[in-house]
Amino acid sequence: MKKSYKIEVDCANCANLMEGAAKGVEGVQDCVVNYMTLKMSVEFADGADPADVMQKVSRACKRIEPDCEIYI
């Protein structure tokens, strides 16, 4: 399953770091963060609960960029 989320991030480098952090979360098969459109596309692993996984993604991204926001 693939879903898109609106995000707030201050710079392209932070967006790139958020993408890497999200890819490391269990349940995320792939993630692409587009700084220009301020969107995060997440492909979830089979059987993963998107709501649960996105809470973990949000925590992982906030460790990288405390000011970032993912609108779940």
Residue, then its C-alpha position, 0 to 999 in steps of 0.5 A: m500500500k502506498k500513501s502520500y502525506k503533506i509535510e512541513v520541512d525547512c530545507a532540502n537537506c532536512a527533507n533528504l535526512m527525513e527520507g533516510a530516517a523513514k526508510g529505516v523504520e520497520g514497516v516502511q518498504d520505501c519512502v520518497v520525500n519531495y521538498m518542492t511539493l512538501k510531500m512524503s510518499v510512503e510505501f508500506a510493507d505487506g501486513a503493516d498498519p499505516a497508522d502505527v508505522m507513521q507514528k514511528v516515522s514521525r518520531a524518527c523524523k523529529r529526531i533528525e529535524p525537530d521542527c518538521e511536521i508530518y500531517i498524518 
